[in-house]
């Protein structure tokens, strides 16, 4: 059994204790790996997502800033199927969430509303269901909100009108109901942004209707 001189013993204990500490992924890696576990990936586009790495910045389709914080997730048209996960709300510095043109199902997690740095949320052309989460109104830096081509239901949350940075919103080709908000960020939206929602009514489509009382849900 190896022995150490008294003066070297503290150093040896320090080195050994550090060697025994397991290296675990950071919280952002945990969040992304939760998404990987939740989806089917027939083309193995997520094959590089190794949960034993210290951070996910070396993973394909993930972009990080100079501080190794995840800022972009590019998985559009990747043939992924399955559910989005609430852990996505832990990607505090994410600016672009690109998951369009897949086969994702289930609801949009309300936790996405925690992504205060988000600029673009592109979930169009999936099979997402349920309502548009009102929590998306917390995304104060959001420029692009494209949820078209899903099976979303319920009313368009009026809270979204306070998104002052919003440039493009598209909720067409869903099953939304009620009426179309007309104030704030929605005041310049065209009819194209809301088309093919048979139960949706509003000033752009069917004449003036009060948001609170109009439409059938």
C-alpha positions, 0 to 999 in steps of 0.5 A, a space after each residue: 500500500 502506497 504511503 505519503 510523506 506527512 508534507 505531501 499527504 494533504 496534496 495527495 488527499 486533494 488530488 484523489 478527492 478531485 479524481 473521484 468527483 464525477 463529471 456531470 453535464 450542466 443544466 443546459 445539457 440536461 435539458 437538451 438530453 431530456 428532449 433527446 429522450 422524449 423524441 424518436 430520431 430515425 435519422 440519428 441527427 442527435 447521435 452526438 448528444 452525449 450526456 457524459 460531456 461537461 457541456 453540450 456545445 460540441 453537440 451537432 445542431 447546438 450553438 453556444 456563445 463565448 461563455 459556453 451557453 446554449 443560444 441556438 437549437 437548429 432541428 428543423 426538418 429533422 424527422 423527429 417525432 415525440 413530445 416537447 419537454 418542459 426542461 426546454 425552459 431551463 435554456 436561459 440564454 436560448 435565442 433561437 428555438 427551431 423545431 419546424 417541419 417535424 412530427 412533434 405531438 402534444 402540447 407546447 410546454 408553458 415553461 418555454 415562456 421562461 426563455 427571456 432571451 428568445 428571439 425566434 420560436 419556430 414550431 410550424 408544421 408539426 402536429 402539436 395540440 392544445 392551447 397556445 400558452 399565455 406564458 409566451 407573453 413573457 418572451 419580451 425579446 421575441 421577434 418571430 412566433 410561427 406556430 402555423 400548420 399544427 392542431 392547436 386549439 383554444 383562443 389566441 391569448 390576448 396577453 401576446 399583444 404586449 409583445 412589443 418586439 414581435 414582427 411576425 406571428 403566424 398561427 394559420 392552419 390550426 383549429 383556433 377559436 374565438 376572435 383575433 386580438 387587434 391591439 399592440 403587436 397584432 395591429 399590423 398582422 395580415 389576414 394570412 397570419 390567421 387563415 384556415 382556422 374555421 372557428 376563428 373570427 375577428 376584424 380582419 376576417 368577419 367584421 368587428 367582433 369583441 374579443 371577449 365575447 365573439 367566436 365559438 370555443 
